[in-house]
């Protein structure tokens, strides 16, 4: 039988760990808000401590200084993005169906979490964060290239395509369209919605722009 004192210590430790994890999440929330408001220059341990109304030492203990704060934001954004996209790639279906699902999932992420998408599209210039975003880009491109290669193999996609360069082009085009769609509200003085701009881009990708 475990002595009551040890049980109490274990409960206290678990409670302490939960509080520490909650504090870390709160501090990363504050850091992310600062990044969205003022860019990487606005993210400092001192300002996070001020906004969160905690001591500077608490920020260093729970997360770290500016580089660690930016990396923590990057980890969170990447995790949320993968939650959208991985399910699309992991489902059964043809190459065309997977490409459609992955595109829709990525677009949903951008439209539902625009601030996080902007961080993903324009990551902070911090070595640790840049490395994480480089890894997620490589993963996206690898998944896209594998789907394209599968489509070439089953004759649903053109055999003139190079899987890797096509994946880079598709992802670059989609990112560019999403960045513009979230920024522009008018074209030639006429209102245009992000959804309409994205739909037009997808039609061009699928059917081309030249009359056949």
For each residue, the residues with C-beta under 8 A, 3 or more apart:
1:
2: 6 7
3: 6 7
4: 7 8
5: 8 9
6: 2 3 9 10
7: 2 3 4 10 11
8: 4 5 11 12
9: 5 6 12 13
10: 6 7 13 14
11: 7 8 14 15
12: 8 9 15 16
13: 9 10 16 17
14: 10 11 17 18
15: 11 12 18 19
16: 12 13 19 20
17: 13 14 20 21
18: 14 15 21 22
19: 15 16 22 23
20: 16 17 23 24 62
21: 17 18 24 25
22: 18 19 25 26
23: 19 20 26 27 54 58 62
24: 20 21 27 28 62 63 72
25: 21 22 28 29
26: 22 23 29 30 52
27: 23 24 30 31 48 52 54 58 59 62 63 69
28: 24 25 31 32 63 69 72 73 76
29: 25 26 32 33
30: 26 27 33 34 48 51 52
31: 27 28 34 35 43 48 63 69 70 72 73
32: 28 29 35 36 73 76 119
33: 29 30 36 37 51
34: 30 31 37 38 42 43 44 47 48 51
35: 31 32 38 39 40 42 43 70 73 119 124
36: 32 33 115 118 119
37: 33 34 42
38: 34 35 41 42 43
39: 35 42 124
40: 35 43 70 124 125 126
41: 38
42: 34 35 37 38 39 47
43: 31 34 35 38 40 47 48 66 69 70 73 124
44: 34 47 48 66
45: 48 49 56 59 60 64 65 66 69
46: 49 50 56
47: 34 42 43 44 50 51
48: 27 30 31 34 43 44 45 51 52 59 63 69
49: 45 46 52 54 55 56 58 59
50: 46 47 53
51: 30 33 34 47 48
52: 26 27 30 48 49 58 59
53: 50
54: 23 27 49 58 59
55: 49 58 59
56: 45 46 49 59 60
57: 60 61
58: 23 27 49 52 54 55 61 62
59: 27 45 48 49 52 54 55 56 62 63 64 69
60: 45 56 57 63 64 65
61: 57 58
62: 20 23 24 27 58 59
63: 24 27 28 31 48 59 60 68 69 72
64: 45 59 60 67 68 69 72
65: 45 60 68 69
66: 43 44 45 69 70 126
67: 64 70 71 126 127 128 129
68: 63 64 65 71 72 128
69: 27 28 31 43 45 48 59 63 64 65 66 72 73
70: 31 35 40 43 66 67 73 74 124 126 128 129
71: 67 68 74 75 126 128 129 132
72: 24 28 31 63 64 68 69 75 76
73: 28 31 32 35 43 69 70 76 77 119 124 129
74: 70 71 77 78 119 123 124 128 129 132 133
75: 71 72 78 79 132
76: 28 32 72 73 79 80
77: 73 74 80 81 116 119 120
78: 74 75 81 82 120 132 133 136
79: 75 76 82 83
80: 76 77 83 84 109 113 116
81: 77 78 84 85 106 109 116 117 120 136
82: 78 79 85 86 136
83: 79 80 86 87
84: 80 81 87 88 105 106 108 109
85: 81 82 88 89 102 105 106 109 140 143
86: 82 83 89 90
87: 83 84 90 91 105
88: 84 85 91 98 101 102 104 105
89: 85 86 98 101 102 143 147
90: 86 87
91: 87 88 97 98 101
92:
93: 97 98 101
94: 97 98 151 154 156
95: 98 99 147 148 150 151 154 156 157
96: 99 100 151 156 157
97: 91 93 94 100 101
98: 88 89 91 93 94 95 101 102 147
99: 95 96 102 103 144 147 148 151 170
100: 96 97 103 104
101: 88 89 91 93 97 98 104 105
102: 85 88 89 98 99 105 106 143 144 147
103: 99 100 106 107 174 202
104: 88 100 101 107 108
105: 84 85 87 88 101 102 108 109
106: 81 84 85 102 103 109 110 174 178
107: 103 104 110 111 174 178 198
108: 84 104 105 111 112
109: 80 81 84 85 105 106 112 113 116 117
110: 106 107 113 114 117 178 181 182
111: 107 108 114 194 195
112: 108 109
113: 80 109 110 116 117
114: 110 111 117 118 182
115: 36 118 119
116: 77 80 81 109 113 119 120
117: 81 109 110 113 114 120 121 178 182
118: 36 114 115 121 122 179 182
119: 32 35 36 73 74 77 115 116 122 123 124
120: 77 78 81 116 117 123 133 136
121: 117 118 175 178 179
122: 118 119
123: 74 119 120 129 130 133
124: 35 39 40 43 70 73 74 119 129 130
125: 40 130
126: 40 66 67 70 71 129 130
127: 67 130 131
128: 67 68 70 71 74 131 132
129: 67 70 71 73 74 123 124 126 132 133
130: 123 124 125 126 127 133 134
131: 127 128 134 135
132: 71 74 75 78 128 129 135 136
133: 74 78 120 123 129 130 136 137
134: 130 131 137 138
135: 131 132 138 139
136: 78 81 82 120 132 133 139 140
137: 133 134 140 141 171
138: 134 135 141 142
139: 135 136 142 143
140: 85 136 137 143 144 171
141: 137 138 144 145 164 167 168 171
142: 138 139 145 146 167
143: 85 89 102 139 140 146 147
144: 99 102 140 141 147 148 166 167 170 171
145: 141 142 148 149 163 164 166 167
146: 142 143 149 150 163
147: 89 95 98 99 102 143 144 150 151
148: 95 99 144 145 151 152 157 161 163 166 167
149: 145 146 152 153 163
150: 95 146 147 153 154
151: 94 95 96 99 147 148 154 156 157
152: 148 149 155 157 158 159 161 163
153: 149 150
154: 94 95 150 151
155: 152 159
156: 94 95 96 151
157: 95 96 148 151 152 161
158: 152 161
159: 152 155
160:
161: 148 152 157 158 166
162: 165 166
163: 145 146 148 149 152 166 167
164: 141 145 167 168
165: 162 168 169
166: 144 145 148 161 162 163 169 170
167: 141 142 144 145 148 163 164 170 171
168: 141 164 165 171 172
169: 165 166 172 173
170: 99 144 166 167 173 174 205
171: 137 140 141 144 167 168 174 175
172: 168 169 175 176
173: 169 170 176 177 201 205
174: 103 106 107 170 171 177 178 201
175: 121 171 172 178 179
176: 172 173 179 180
177: 173 174 180 181 197 198 201
178: 106 107 110 117 121 174 175 181 182 198
179: 118 121 175 176 182 183
180: 176 177 183 184 197
181: 110 177 178 184 194 195 197 198
182: 110 114 117 118 178 179 194
183: 179 180
184: 180 181 187 192 197
185: 191 192
186: 189 190 191 192
187: 184 190 192
188:
189: 186
190: 186 187
191: 185 186
192: 184 185 186 187 196 197
193: 196 197
194: 111 181 182 197 198
195: 111 181 198 199
196: 192 193 199 200
197: 177 180 181 184 192 193 194 200 201
198: 107 177 178 181 194 195 201 202
199: 195 196 202 203
200: 196 197 203 204
201: 173 174 177 197 198 204 205
202: 103 198 199 205 206
203: 199 200 206 207
204: 200 201 207 208 209
205: 170 173 201 202
206: 202 203
207: 203 204
208: 204 212
209: 204
210:
211:
212: 208
